[in-house]
Amino acid sequence: MAVFAKVVDTASFAAAARHFGMSPAMVSKHVQTLEERLGVRLLNRTTRRVNATEVGQNYYERCLRILSEVDDAERAAGDQQAAPRGVLRVTAPVSFSFRHITPTVADYLAAYPEVSVDLNLNDHYVDLLEEGFDVAIRAGQLADSSLMSRKLGSIAHAVVASPAYLQANGVPQTPSDLTKHNCLVYTYAMRQSAWHFVDRDRREHVVRVTGRFLANNGDTLRSLAIKDAGVVLAPDFIVEEDLQAGRLIRVLSEYATAETPVHAVYPHSRYLSVKTRTFIDFLAARWTRSPQLKGNGANGKSDGRTTLSLNAAS
């Protein structure tokens, strides 16, 4: 069952073989044995693709529940009285990690000396199952997936530009004025070219912005804004020091901007390993005290989770 489920997860006999440390031929033998015992074809195989048949997809979904129960039982037996230990693999966005993940990881390692953290910084969403991560910290709306999530907090944003840019191009008075400006766009945002605002009367304003520079990193956009290149919608934690120093100026401050939720995301399981659970709880408790993050995770239960609808893992 485990071998078959991994083949469906990865759509690859070779990937399943690497995961279990066996040959692709042995993986094929496992699946063939299942099919012969059940008397049905579970997988459609071509030279380029492997995908589940209709019967195979139904069987796969039942396998996940069964395997999850087995995995939970084994881990619960071993971890119930154990302290967190082992390697914890974490993936998180770059700029956010520099300011919030890395300092928290240092304190977590001090609190749990038997845990090692392998932190991968990447603004792009990686596949947790395929790449073997225990948990991802993700800023933004979550795509549908078979993963679990826990909200840890949210990030406020500000529209900012340099004094020289505003002097040369004028100060936008309403969101619609942004159409006349060179806007610096974050490419990994779900709404890349649409900036959303709410005025004091709770009316929403959606502006389609354009600009000559796009980037997949918030600090890069900040640097361009400081160099008088345009207007940027940036997380408060990235531009806070620049606003205090006068290198950047907040505009449209009478309009509220949408906050970005921050979640811990992890593979579907009823029972979290001790190292994963303690890490998520540690983040939630720390960020509850952070004014930049508006954390709320520590107020919930340590196993509070949201199940996203079943689809491809994000």
N, C-alpha and C positions, 0 to 999 in steps of 0.2 A: 504493500500500500504506500509506504513512504517513498519508494523509488518511483512508482507510477505518479504520485502526486507531484514529485519534483520535476518529472518530465513535463507534466502539464504546466506547472508554474513557469518553467523556463522555455517551453516549446523546443526542447533540445535534449537528445539522448546524451550528447557530449557534456553539456553543462551538468546534467544529473550525475553523470559518471564522475566528473571532477568533484562534485559535492560529496559523494559517498566514497571516493577513493577507489573506484572500481573501473573496469573497462567498459566502453560503450556496448560491447557485445554482451557483457553480463547484465547491464541495464536492460537491453533488449530481451534477454532471457527472462528476467524478472517479469516484465510486462507480458511477454508471451505466455508465461506460466499462469498469470492471472487470467488472461483472456481464455486460455484453454479450460481452466477450472470453472470460470463463469459461463463459458459457452457463448461469448459475445465479443465483438470487436470494440475495444476501448479507444484506440487511437487510429487516426488516418495518417499514414506516413508517405511522404514523397521525398525526393532527393533534396528538397530545399526547406520543407516545413513539416512540423509535427503538430497536430492539433487533435483535441478530443472529439470523438463522435458524440451524438446527442446522449446516447447511453453512457459513454465515458464521462461526459461533463456532469451528469447526475451522480455517477459513482464517485467522481472526484470530490464533489461538494460533501458527500457523506464521509469520504475518507478524511477530509480535513477535520471534520468534527471528531471522528474517532481518534485520529492521530493526536489532536489537540488534547483530548482527555488523557491519552496515554502519557503524553509529554508532561502534562500538568501533574499527573499522579507521581511520575518519577522525580520531577524537580521538587515537588512539594515534600516528598519523602527525604530528599537529600538536603534541601535548603531550609527546612522548617526551623532548625536550631542553629543553622550556620550563619556566620558573619559574611557580609559581601566580600567576594574574592573573584579573581580572574580578570580577563581583559574585557573592558566595556568599549564597544565600537560605536562612536557617535559621529553623525554628520550634521553640519549646521552652516548657515550663511556667513559669508566672510566678515563684512563690516560689523554685523551684530555680534559675532563671536569675539572680535577683538575687544569690544567694550563690555560685554556681559557674560559670554560663555567662559572665556579663558580665566578671568579672575575667580569665577565660581568653581571651575574645575580645580583650580589650585587649592581652594579651601576644602573641596570634596575629597581630594586625594589625602589631605592632611587628616580628615576625619575618618577615612576608611583606608588604612595603610595596606590592606591586602588586595586592593583594586588598582588596576592600571587602566588608563584611558587612552584610547587611540582616536584622536579627534581629526576628522576630515572636513576641511573648510571648502564649501562649494555652494555658490548661489543657485546652481541648477539642482533640481530635485533628482536624487538618485534613487534607484530601486533597492529598498532595504533588503528584500528577500534575495534578490540576485547577487548583491554585493556583500551580504552578510553583516549588515549593521544591526545593532540592538535597538537604537533609538535615533530619531532625527528631530532636530529643533527646526520648525518651519514657521516663517513669517508670511502671512497672507492667507487667503481663502484656500481651503483644502479641496483638492479634486476628489471625486468619488474613488474609493478604493476598498480593498479588503483589510486595510490597516485599522488600528485603533488609535484614538487620539485623546489627549487631555489638554484643555486650554490652560495656559500658564499666565497669560496677561495680554496686554495690547499696547501698541505703539502709536503715539500721536505724531502728526506730521505738520510741517509748516511750509508755506510758499516763500522762498527767499531768493535774493539776488544781491549782487555787490552794489555798493554806493555808486561806483563809476558807471556801471551798466544802467542803473536807474536814472542817473543824471543824463545819460546820453539818449535813453530810449523812453523815458517817462515812467511814472509809477502807475501800475494797473489799479484802477479804482473798483472794478467789478470783475468777476470771473471771466466774463465775455471779453474783457480787454486783453486777456492772455493770447487770444488769436492773433494779436498784432506783435507778439513778442517771440523771440527765439527761446523755446522751452527745451530743457535738457531732460531726456526721457529715460527712465529705468526700464530696461527691456524685459526683465523677468516678472514685472507686475502683470497681474491678470488683465488689468485695464490699462494697457500701456499708454495709449494716446488719449484716454478719456480721464480727465481729472474731475472729481466729484466734490461739490461744496453744498453746504446748507446755510441759508441766511438766518437772520434773527426771527423771521416769521415762519421758520421751518420749511421754507420752500427749497427744493433741490435744484441745483444748477450743475449741469454736465457740460464740460467744455472739451472739445476736440482740439488738443494742442499739437503743434508741429515744431520741429526744430532741426538743426543741422548736426546735432550730436546725440547719439544714443549709446548707452553702456549698460553692462550687466552687473555693475558694482556701484553702491551708493557713495563711497568715498571718492571714486573717480568723478562722479557728477558734482560732488561738493567742490573738488579742486577746480573744475571748469568754471563753476559759479564764482569762486573767489577770483579767478582770472578774468572776470567781466564777460564771460561767454554767454550768459543767459539766465533764465529763471528756472528754478528747480523746485519740485515738490519733494521734500526730503524728510526722513524721520528726525524727530527732535534730537535724539541722542547723537546723531551725526553732526548736526549744525549748531548745537547748543553753545559750545565754546566760541564759535565764530560769531554768533549773534551777540554774545556778551562782549567780545573784543571789537565789535563794529566792522569786522571783515564782511559780514553779510547783514542784510536788513530784512526783517519779516514784512511781507506785504499781504494785503487781503486778510488782515487779522480779525476782522469782524465777521468773517465767514468760517464756519467750522469745516474741517476736512475729515474724511473718513479715517477711522483708526484701523490699524492693521493687527489682526489677532496673531498671537504667538502660541503655537501648540507643540507639545511633545507627541511624536507619532512613533508607533512601534508595531511590530507584527502581531497579528491576531492571536490572542491566547488568553484563557481565563486566569492563568497564573503567571504573573511576572516574576522573572528571576530577582533575587534579592538585590543584586547590583543595579539592575535597571530600575526597580521600584525606588530604591533609596536615592538614586541619582535624580529621578524625576521629582521626588518629594523635596530634595535638597534645592533644586532650581525653584520650585514653587514657593518654598518658604523664603528663599533669598529675594526673589523678585517681588514678593508681596510688599517688601519694604522699600522697593525702588520707585521713586516718583516718575522716572522716565518710562517705566514699563506698565504702570497701572496693573500690577500683578493681582490675580485673584485666585491662583491655583491652591494656595495653602488653606483657603477657607473650605475647600471641598474634601471629600474622603480621599485617602491615599490611593484607592483603586478606582476613583471616579473616571469613567471612560465613555467615549462616544464611538459607536460603531458606524462607520461610513458604509454606504451601500456597496455591494459586491460588484467589483469591476476590476480593471487592470490596476495593479499596485502602482502608486505614484512615488 
